[in-house]
Amino acid sequence: MVNPGCNTSLSPGRPIVFGEVLFDRFPDGSSVLGGAPFNVAWHLQGFGLHPLFVSRIGDDAPGEQVLDIMQEWGMDRSHIQRDAEHPTGQVEVTITGGQPGYSILPLQAYDFIELPLVAAADFSLVYHGSLITRSSVSRSSLNRLCEHSGLPVFMDVNLRSPWWEHAAVMEWLQQARWVKLNDEELDILLQRTHSRSGIESAAAQLRADAGLELLIVTLGADGAWMFTEGGAQYGEPVMVDEIADTVGAGDAFSAVALLGLLKGWSAQVTLQRALQFAARICRQHGATSPDRPLYDEFIQRWQDE
């Protein structure tokens, strides 16, 4: 198995995380700051990588709350843009059978992110999800950022109807070096009937079609696969005694996958640690935690292994 982290062309600089920040509104009236890119940036900050988070918020009270929370967590706010015309993002979350559903509003501030001015030499990679490509403004800014910086791209596929098109997602996949999606999304993109049988051949097809160095396929409670030119590696699931919700599991996994790439971890180690951290996040409500000892615990555990 090829080590996905052993890539001498990967700069040791900070990761750039580009995309939406929003509030997940839950049925009980509570709200949690989130959005896949924000969640990933939050976790990377917790693990000490100091990401540059590029997003846009409204000139409103929720926007001020975003800035306050980021400041408390020590995150870099220098590339959080303000928008006087569009509101800070919101998503209505429903939980059915323990699984989250999302109602994503149109014309949110994060749909209008302008091109950030950054020195590529200071950074290692660009992370983004597929949702941020739904709008022409943010899509254009992201495309120019990737082109001008020349940094390798980690793409997180999140197919949220009606905010995606098959041809567009496939085009973005071809611009990425590393991609993460779940098994249902794999079948949707390959336009085949959903089945976990034959997942290795399906993943090999998508990886080849998109020219990917690395493809990660998560299976929910059944673990995850990692595919490279060198072969396939399976990560066993980590059991969770009491699940609060699974809203942040995928983003927690992505953050540790990025950590593995930047630290040069082996595929098996990366899978194991990503699944461990994702399982821990399932024990809490919402996708992020301000509990610094939580991150310190994992950092210390991984250093001791």
TILUM-689744 format. One record per residue: residue number from 1; y, z, x of N, C-alpha, C, CB in turn. Coordinates in steps of 0.02 Angstrom, whole numbers. Atoms other than C-alpha are relative to their C-alpha. Last residue first. Glycine has a CB too. Layout:
NUM,Y,Z,X,Y,Z,X,Y,Z,X,Y,Z,X
...
This chain:
305,63,36,9,250,981,75,-17,-41,63,5,-47,-61
304,57,-39,-24,381,1110,125,-66,-38,-4,-5,64,-40
303,-7,-8,-72,529,990,112,-61,37,30,64,39,16
302,16,65,-32,469,935,-60,7,5,76,46,-55,-27
301,71,15,9,462,1115,-123,-19,-63,37,-18,-6,-74
300,38,-44,-44,633,1156,-50,-74,-15,-4,13,73,-17
299,-16,19,-70,715,1005,-131,-42,41,48,75,9,14
298,36,61,-15,625,1041,-296,12,-22,72,19,-56,-48
297,72,-13,2,683,1221,-301,-40,-61,19,-20,24,-70
296,17,-33,-63,859,1176,-246,-74,13,4,40,65,7
295,2,51,-52,870,1054,-391,-20,30,67,68,-36,6
294,52,47,19,826,1187,-520,-9,-53,54,16,-34,-68
293,65,-22,-26,930,1316,-427,-58,-46,-18,-14,70,-24
292,9,20,-70,1083,1207,-466,-66,25,30,57,25,42
291,35,-53,-36,1063,1229,-653,-15,-22,71,-66,18,-37
290,-48,-26,-49,1194,1114,-730,-29,56,43,62,26,-36
289,-2,-73,-4,1052,1017,-814,51,22,52,-69,29,17
288,-27,-28,-62,1046,838,-872,0,76,-3,71,-26,13
287,24,33,-60,945,736,-998,24,31,66,22,-71,-1
286,-48,43,-34,955,835,-1157,-24,-20,68,66,35,5
285,-34,46,45,856,983,-1221,52,-40,39,33,38,-60
284,-67,-19,22,746,1060,-1087,26,-50,-50,48,7,60
283,2,-68,25,560,1057,-1045,67,25,-25,-26,47,53
282,24,0,69,560,868,-1032,-3,70,-30,-69,-32,-2
281,-58,14,43,669,887,-875,-22,-2,-73,33,-67,20
280,-42,-60,4,522,970,-787,59,-11,-46,24,21,70
279,34,-49,42,406,826,-828,41,63,-8,-69,17,29
278,-7,24,70,531,701,-757,-33,50,-48,-32,-69,-8
277,-68,-15,21,539,804,-596,11,-22,-73,51,-34,46
276,-11,-72,3,352,806,-572,69,17,-28,-8,31,70
275,35,-24,60,333,622,-618,8,76,-7,-74,-18,3
274,-38,25,58,464,572,-489,-30,26,-65,3,-76,-1
273,-61,-40,6,381,683,-358,42,-21,-60,41,-4,64
272,16,-70,15,208,609,-383,62,41,-13,-41,30,57
271,27,-4,68,270,430,-391,-13,73,-20,-64,-41,-7
270,-55,14,46,376,448,-234,-22,7,-73,28,-70,12
269,-44,-59,1,235,532,-139,57,-10,-49,28,13,71
268,35,-54,35,113,394,-188,43,63,-4,-65,16,36
267,5,13,72,235,256,-143,-32,58,-37,-40,-64,-11
266,54,45,18,277,331,27,-1,-10,-76,-68,25,25
265,63,-29,21,446,414,53,-52,-55,-14,10,43,-62
264,57,32,-32,582,323,150,-67,31,-17,8,2,73
263,30,-46,-49,722,445,107,-60,-32,35,-21,64,-35
262,-50,-18,-50,831,314,21,-28,45,54,60,33,-33
261,-20,59,-38,687,236,-73,46,17,57,34,-50,-46
260,55,20,-42,617,405,-122,15,-62,42,-61,-14,-42
259,3,-47,-56,785,465,-184,-56,-19,48,-11,72,-27
258,-54,19,-46,798,308,-289,0,46,61,68,4,-36
257,21,63,-30,628,346,-366,52,-25,50,-13,-53,-54
256,45,-18,-55,687,526,-390,-29,-63,33,-57,45,-25
255,-39,-34,-53,837,467,-491,-45,16,60,33,63,-27
254,-38,49,-38,732,343,-590,37,32,58,50,-36,-45
253,47,39,-41,608,477,-644,38,-49,45,-51,-37,-44
252,21,-46,-53,749,589,-705,-48,-34,48,-33,63,-31
251,-55,-2,-48,820,440,-799,-15,48,57,65,22,-36
250,-4,63,-38,653,407,-883,54,1,52,11,-57,-47
249,56,6,-46,628,589,-934,6,-63,43,-65,-2,-39
248,-21,13,-69,802,617,-1004,-56,-14,48,37,57,24
247,-60,42,-6,773,600,-1191,15,-18,72,60,35,-31
246,13,47,-55,595,669,-1186,60,-45,14,-62,-42,-15
245,-8,70,19,628,823,-1292,-11,-43,62,70,-13,-32
244,-60,-7,42,593,1011,-1288,19,-68,-28,59,30,40
243,-48,54,-4,414,988,-1227,58,14,-47,-33,-68,-16
242,-44,0,58,316,1148,-1201,54,-53,10,32,71,-10
241,24,-47,51,165,1148,-1087,42,-2,-63,0,71,29
240,-56,-42,19,208,990,-990,-23,46,-57,63,-42,-21
239,1,-30,67,67,901,-899,60,46,-10,-66,38,-10
238,-9,-72,-10,106,793,-748,6,32,-70,63,15,44
237,-50,-36,40,36,619,-765,3,73,19,-14,-8,-75
236,29,-40,55,-61,538,-621,55,37,-38,-52,50,28
235,-19,-70,-3,33,409,-518,-26,37,-61,76,8,4
234,-6,-35,64,-49,240,-492,17,73,12,-65,-5,-40
233,12,-71,-9,-20,127,-342,12,35,-66,45,30,56
232,-20,-43,55,-33,-62,-345,-19,72,15,-32,-23,-67
231,49,-23,48,-40,-188,-203,30,45,-53,-55,36,34
230,59,-30,-31,45,-238,-41,-52,25,-49,20,56,43
229,40,55,-27,168,-357,-125,-65,27,30,39,-38,53
228,-35,36,-53,230,-207,-223,-46,-57,22,17,48,61
227,28,62,-23,183,-121,-386,44,-31,54,-9,-50,-58
226,-48,30,-46,211,60,-436,-34,-61,31,23,51,54
225,25,46,-51,122,128,-589,58,-23,44,-36,-61,-33
224,-40,59,-19,164,278,-697,-36,-40,53,70,22,25
223,-13,13,-70,92,431,-785,42,-62,12,-63,-5,37
222,59,22,-36,9,443,-954,13,-19,72,-32,-58,-36
221,40,-58,-18,140,548,-1045,-61,-18,41,-22,36,-63
220,-12,-59,40,261,401,-1044,-42,59,26,-16,-13,-74
219,46,-1,57,179,253,-960,11,61,-44,-71,-3,25
218,16,-67,24,308,205,-829,-40,-4,-64,65,41,-11
217,15,1,72,304,36,-742,-20,70,-21,-57,-52,-17
216,27,-63,25,388,25,-571,-10,-6,-76,47,61,17
215,-3,-7,73,414,-145,-491,-35,65,-19,-33,-61,-36
214,32,-58,30,455,-163,-306,10,-1,-75,28,65,30
213,34,-37,-53,503,-308,-194,-41,56,-29,51,28,51
212,-16,-70,-13,543,-413,-345,-39,27,59,-14,42,-61
211,-7,-6,-72,542,-604,-351,17,70,23,53,-47,24
210,-68,-24,-16,575,-607,-538,11,5,75,13,66,-32
209,-49,42,35,423,-713,-584,71,18,21,-8,8,-76
208,-2,66,-32,316,-628,-451,54,-44,-31,-68,-34,-4
207,-27,-10,-68,356,-452,-510,8,-67,36,-45,47,40
206,-72,-11,5,333,-507,-691,31,9,69,15,61,-43
205,-33,61,23,162,-583,-655,76,9,-3,-26,-20,-69
204,0,48,-55,104,-437,-550,35,-64,-19,-72,-14,23
203,-52,-21,-46,156,-319,-689,5,-47,60,-13,71,25
202,-65,13,32,54,-416,-815,57,18,47,6,40,-65
201,-13,73,-4,-97,-422,-698,67,-17,-31,-56,-39,-36
200,-10,20,-70,-88,-234,-671,15,-74,6,-62,18,41
199,-68,-15,-20,-59,-195,-855,12,-22,72,14,75,-8
198,-28,56,-37,-218,-286,-906,70,12,26,1,-60,-43
197,51,35,-37,-259,-158,-1038,33,-60,35,-59,-23,-46
196,1,-27,-67,-106,-57,-1083,-58,-29,41,-6,76,-2
195,65,-28,-17,-79,-168,-1233,2,25,71,-56,-53,-9
194,1,-62,-38,76,-231,-1321,-71,26,9,43,52,-35
193,16,-56,45,55,-411,-1375,-8,63,41,-64,-15,-40
192,71,-6,16,138,-529,-1251,-10,60,-45,-42,7,65
191,13,28,66,315,-590,-1233,-74,-2,-15,30,-71,-7
190,50,52,-11,323,-555,-1046,-22,-34,-65,-61,29,35
189,-30,50,-44,486,-462,-1074,-49,-57,15,23,32,65
188,-53,36,36,414,-372,-1224,29,-55,43,55,50,-21
187,31,47,46,254,-328,-1132,52,-41,-38,-45,36,-50
186,36,50,-39,347,-249,-987,-29,-53,-45,-55,32,43
185,-51,48,-22,464,-161,-1108,-31,-55,43,55,36,40
184,-19,40,58,313,-79,-1190,52,-52,18,28,46,-55
183,52,49,14,245,-25,-1021,16,-43,-61,-67,35,-11
182,61,-31,26,406,58,-967,-49,-55,-21,16,47,-59
181,3,8,73,537,-14,-850,-62,37,-24,-2,-75,-22
180,41,-48,37,593,8,-669,4,-16,-74,23,74,14
179,-8,-4,72,655,-131,-556,-47,54,-28,-13,-68,-35
178,45,-49,29,685,-147,-368,14,5,-75,7,69,35
177,54,-9,-48,761,-293,-275,-54,45,-28,27,28,66
176,17,-67,-23,871,-352,-418,-54,-3,55,-24,43,-58
175,-51,-21,-48,955,-520,-446,-15,68,31,68,2,-35
174,5,42,-59,799,-595,-526,53,16,52,6,-73,-21
173,58,-22,-40,792,-450,-648,-4,-39,66,-65,-9,-41
172,-20,-58,-39,969,-493,-704,-58,26,42,25,56,-47
171,-45,23,-53,912,-667,-755,22,59,44,62,-34,-30
170,41,32,-52,763,-596,-850,44,-25,58,-40,-59,-30
169,34,-53,-37,881,-480,-944,-42,-30,56,-44,42,-48
168,-49,-35,-41,993,-626,-992,-33,55,41,55,30,-44
167,-19,42,-57,850,-735,-1052,48,36,47,32,-65,-25
166,55,9,-47,779,-597,-1161,21,-40,62,-57,-36,-35
165,29,66,12,940,-545,-1244,-51,-13,55,55,-55,-1
164,29,35,-57,999,-365,-1259,-26,-67,-22,-56,42,33
163,-45,9,-57,1106,-251,-1366,-33,-32,61,30,66,19
162,3,72,-12,1020,-267,-1536,37,-21,64,31,-37,-58
161,-21,50,50,915,-172,-1498,63,24,-35,-57,-12,-51
160,-26,-33,60,907,-56,-1347,24,-54,-48,57,50,18
159,-10,50,53,798,-125,-1207,18,35,-65,-64,-43,-9
158,-1,-39,62,821,-3,-1063,17,-48,-57,52,60,4
157,2,37,63,775,-85,-897,-3,49,-59,-61,-48,-2
156,38,-41,48,832,10,-744,3,-35,-67,29,73,-4
155,-15,10,71,889,-108,-606,-47,41,-43,-4,-75,-19
154,53,-32,39,894,-58,-422,20,-5,-74,-11,76,21
153,-10,-25,69,1004,-180,-327,-64,31,-28,24,-57,-45
152,59,8,41,1021,-218,-141,8,37,-66,-63,24,37
151,46,-56,-1,1199,-223,-76,-61,-14,-43,35,64,-24
150,63,20,-30,1284,-390,-45,-51,56,3,13,-25,69
149,25,-52,-45,1450,-306,-82,-62,-22,38,-15,63,-40
148,-47,-13,-53,1538,-458,-153,-26,51,51,66,24,-29
147,-11,58,-43,1392,-522,-255,43,17,61,32,-56,-39
146,62,14,-35,1337,-354,-324,8,-58,48,-56,-16,-50
145,14,-55,-46,1514,-302,-367,-63,-15,41,-9,67,-39
144,-43,9,-59,1550,-473,-441,-10,55,51,73,-3,-22
143,23,60,-36,1400,-461,-557,41,-11,63,4,-62,-46
142,62,-17,-35,1445,-284,-607,-25,-59,42,-55,20,-51
141,-18,-45,-54,1623,-333,-649,-61,19,41,33,63,-28
140,-34,38,-53,1565,-484,-749,17,45,59,64,-32,-28
139,50,45,-30,1441,-380,-850,31,-40,58,-28,-48,-53
138,39,-40,-47,1572,-245,-879,-53,-43,35,-34,59,-37
137,-44,-29,-51,1691,-373,-954,-41,40,51,52,46,-33
136,-21,49,-51,1564,-482,-1045,41,31,55,40,-56,-33
135,-68,23,11,1479,-340,-1137,23,-45,57,48,60,-6
134,-8,26,68,1291,-310,-1151,69,-30,-12,-13,54,-51
133,-11,72,-3,1266,-295,-962,12,-30,-69,-59,-34,32
132,-69,13,-21,1292,-107,-966,15,-74,2,13,31,68
131,-48,-6,56,1133,-88,-1069,70,-21,21,0,71,-27
130,-10,64,35,1021,-159,-931,52,5,-55,-66,-23,-29
129,47,12,54,1039,-11,-815,15,-65,-34,3,57,-51
128,-28,10,67,1127,-6,-648,-57,-6,-50,45,-62,-3
127,44,-13,57,1097,56,-471,37,-18,-64,-23,75,-2
126,-32,-4,65,1185,-20,-321,-54,12,-52,40,-66,-16
125,29,40,53,1126,12,-144,43,6,-63,-72,21,-14
124,68,20,-14,1167,92,23,-29,-49,-51,-44,60,4
123,48,-11,53,1354,121,29,-68,-31,15,26,-28,-65
122,6,-72,14,1494,145,155,-57,16,-47,64,25,-30
121,29,-34,-58,1476,-28,230,-11,74,-12,44,-10,61
120,73,1,4,1506,-104,58,-33,39,57,-24,-72,2
119,21,29,-65,1687,-50,60,-75,5,4,34,37,60
118,36,-43,-45,1733,-22,-123,-17,-37,65,-65,27,-33
117,-15,22,-68,1858,-94,-246,-33,50,48,77,-5,13
116,-22,-52,-47,1784,-70,-418,11,-29,69,-53,56,4
115,32,5,-66,1782,-219,-537,25,56,46,13,-69,31
114,-30,50,-44,1842,-163,-709,-35,3,68,76,12,8
113,-7,-21,-70,1732,-72,-833,28,-57,42,-68,25,28
112,-59,32,-29,1764,-130,-1012,13,23,72,61,13,-43
111,8,73,6,1601,-95,-1104,55,-38,37,-2,-20,-72
110,42,23,-55,1609,85,-1039,-15,-75,-3,-65,38,1
109,-39,8,-62,1757,115,-1154,-43,-27,56,31,66,21
108,-14,-65,-32,1651,84,-1308,35,-12,67,-66,41,9
107,-70,-4,-22,1659,-76,-1409,19,70,24,46,-21,-56
106,-31,54,-38,1493,-58,-1501,70,19,25,4,-64,-43
105,-59,29,30,1401,102,-1551,29,-56,43,54,54,-11
104,-51,10,-51,1224,139,-1495,59,-37,-31,-28,-38,60
103,-46,44,35,1105,214,-1624,62,-7,45,18,27,-72
102,-71,3,-19,963,285,-1522,38,-49,-44,7,-19,74
101,-26,64,22,786,346,-1559,75,1,9,-19,-15,-74
100,-70,11,19,702,486,-1463,12,-70,-26,45,14,59
99,-28,57,-36,515,524,-1469,72,-13,-23,-44,-62,-10
98,-13,-18,-70,448,696,-1516,31,-55,41,-63,21,32
97,63,-9,-35,372,629,-1676,8,16,73,-42,-61,-8
96,55,11,47,542,567,-1729,-66,5,38,6,-68,-36
95,64,-18,-31,698,629,-1639,-54,-6,-54,1,72,30
94,47,-28,48,863,546,-1684,-66,13,36,-10,-48,-61
93,70,-7,-19,1006,519,-1561,-40,30,-58,-8,43,63
92,34,-45,47,1177,452,-1612,-74,0,17,12,-22,-74
91,63,25,26,1263,377,-1461,-29,52,-46,-50,-17,58
90,41,-46,39,1444,399,-1407,-63,-35,-23,40,27,-61
89,62,20,33,1551,316,-1275,-34,56,-38,-46,-27,50
88,56,-22,-41,1729,370,-1236,-64,-10,-39,8,74,21
87,19,-71,-5,1844,275,-1351,-55,12,52,-24,25,-67
86,68,-8,22,1929,105,-1325,-24,72,13,-47,-49,36
85,16,37,60,2112,60,-1316,-70,13,-28,8,-72,13
84,-43,-23,55,2189,180,-1191,-18,-32,-66,73,-14,16
83,-11,56,46,2049,158,-1064,39,27,-60,-68,-32,-23
82,-23,-22,65,2033,268,-910,19,-60,-43,61,48,7
81,-58,34,27,1927,221,-759,18,28,-69,-11,-76,-3
80,4,-6,73,1807,338,-671,65,-27,-29,-13,75,-23
79,8,66,31,1805,272,-493,-19,6,-74,-54,-39,37
78,-51,48,-21,1878,423,-403,-6,-68,-34,-2,-8,73
77,-31,28,60,1777,550,-501,48,-57,15,36,54,-38
76,-57,41,-19,1656,597,-360,28,-34,-64,-20,-54,54
75,9,73,-3,1540,730,-429,66,-35,17,-27,-26,-65
74,-18,24,-66,1557,915,-387,-6,-75,9,-41,33,50
73,62,16,-34,1462,976,-539,13,-27,70,-41,-50,-41
72,39,-61,-6,1617,1064,-608,-64,-11,41,-17,28,-68
71,-32,-41,-51,1719,907,-574,-39,65,13,73,17,-21
70,13,29,-66,1596,800,-669,30,42,56,28,-72,2
69,70,-13,-16,1603,918,-817,-18,-29,68,-46,-28,-54
68,7,-71,-15,1793,917,-819,-72,16,22,19,42,-61
67,-30,-14,-64,1802,728,-806,-9,73,21,74,-17,-1
66,40,33,-53,1680,701,-948,27,19,69,0,-77,-10
65,60,-41,-9,1771,830,-1054,-45,-29,53,-37,8,-66
64,-20,-57,-41,1934,737,-1027,-60,46,14,57,39,-34
63,-10,24,-68,1849,581,-1092,20,56,47,51,-54,1
62,66,7,-33,1785,675,-1244,6,-25,72,-44,-46,-40
61,28,-66,-17,1966,728,-1280,-70,-5,31,-2,44,-61
60,12,-43,57,2036,551,-1272,-32,66,23,-46,-35,-52
59,-55,-46,-11,2100,417,-1155,-1,49,-59,70,-38,4
58,-60,6,42,1931,336,-1164,54,49,20,-18,9,-72
57,-4,-46,56,1807,329,-1022,63,-12,-40,-3,74,24
56,-64,2,35,1754,199,-894,-4,45,-62,20,-73,-21
55,5,6,72,1617,197,-763,70,0,-30,-43,58,-30
54,-52,45,24,1580,190,-577,-9,-9,-75,-4,-69,37
53,13,20,69,1483,338,-506,59,-41,-25,-12,62,-46
52,-63,23,28,1488,349,-317,-16,-26,-70,34,-55,45
51,-9,70,21,1335,451,-272,71,-15,-21,-47,-16,-58
50,-71,14,11,1342,615,-175,13,-73,-20,40,16,63
49,-13,67,-25,1160,616,-113,72,-23,-12,-47,-49,-32
48,-42,2,-60,1136,805,-124,17,-69,27,-33,37,53
47,43,6,-59,988,816,-243,40,-11,64,-49,-56,-10
46,38,-62,-6,1101,881,-382,-45,0,62,-42,10,-61
45,-47,-51,-24,1218,735,-350,-36,66,10,59,8,-49
44,-10,16,-71,1071,616,-368,49,49,31,25,-72,8
43,58,-24,-38,1027,704,-531,8,-14,75,-64,-33,-26
42,0,-73,3,1202,679,-601,-57,28,42,-6,24,-74
41,-50,-23,-47,1208,498,-544,2,76,3,70,-27,-20
40,26,13,-67,1044,464,-635,49,25,53,-14,-75,9
39,55,-47,-12,1108,547,-793,-28,-8,71,-56,-9,-52
38,-29,-66,-12,1271,450,-783,-54,51,16,41,23,-60
37,-30,-2,-67,1177,287,-761,32,68,16,53,-54,6
36,48,5,-54,1063,324,-911,33,2,69,-42,-63,-7
35,-2,70,-21,1201,382,-1028,-44,-6,61,74,-24,14
34,55,40,-25,1229,568,-1044,18,-72,12,-58,4,-47
33,-27,55,-38,1340,713,-1096,-58,-39,32,49,25,54
32,14,-6,-71,1250,818,-1223,28,-61,35,-76,8,14
31,-11,61,-39,1300,847,-1403,-11,15,73,71,-28,-12
30,-16,-10,-71,1247,973,-1534,11,-67,35,-57,39,35
29,-72,-4,-10,1259,938,-1720,20,11,72,28,54,-42
28,-23,-68,15,1077,979,-1757,74,10,11,-38,50,42
27,0,-15,72,1036,793,-1771,26,70,-17,-69,-8,-27
26,65,-16,27,1089,761,-1589,4,20,-74,-32,56,40
25,-10,-46,56,1243,671,-1523,-66,12,-35,54,-27,-49
24,56,4,47,1216,595,-1351,11,54,-53,-69,11,37
23,26,-62,28,1388,585,-1270,-58,-16,-47,54,39,-36
22,-8,-8,73,1428,438,-1159,-27,68,-21,-36,-57,-38
21,0,-72,11,1439,375,-980,18,10,-73,50,38,49
20,-28,-38,55,1391,196,-954,-3,75,10,-34,-19,-63
19,21,5,70,1367,97,-798,30,52,-45,-73,5,-3
18,-48,37,42,1371,79,-609,-25,0,-72,9,-74,26
17,30,1,67,1288,200,-489,52,-28,-48,-23,72,-22
16,-48,14,53,1333,165,-307,-38,-2,-66,39,-67,12
15,17,47,53,1217,249,-182,60,-9,-47,-62,23,-38
14,6,-28,67,1292,330,-26,-22,-53,-51,67,32,-23
13,-59,-22,36,1261,257,146,-15,28,-69,47,-56,-7
12,3,-72,15,1100,254,248,59,26,-41,-4,39,64
11,-51,-40,-33,1092,63,236,-7,74,-18,70,-25,-20
10,-33,-45,47,929,-17,181,48,46,37,-52,41,-40
9,-63,30,19,886,-163,296,39,45,-48,-12,-67,-32
8,-50,-10,-51,753,-61,386,68,-28,-18,-23,-29,65
7,-35,64,-1,650,-48,228,58,8,48,23,-23,-71
6,-7,24,-69,519,87,230,31,-69,2,-68,-1,35
5,-60,-27,-31,551,164,59,12,-25,71,-4,75,1
4,-61,29,28,433,55,-38,62,26,32,2,12,-73
3,-46,-55,14,289,99,81,65,-29,-26,12,43,63
2,-63,2,-37,170,-48,68,43,59,-21,37,-66,-12
1,-60,0,42,0,0,0,62,0,44,1,62,-48
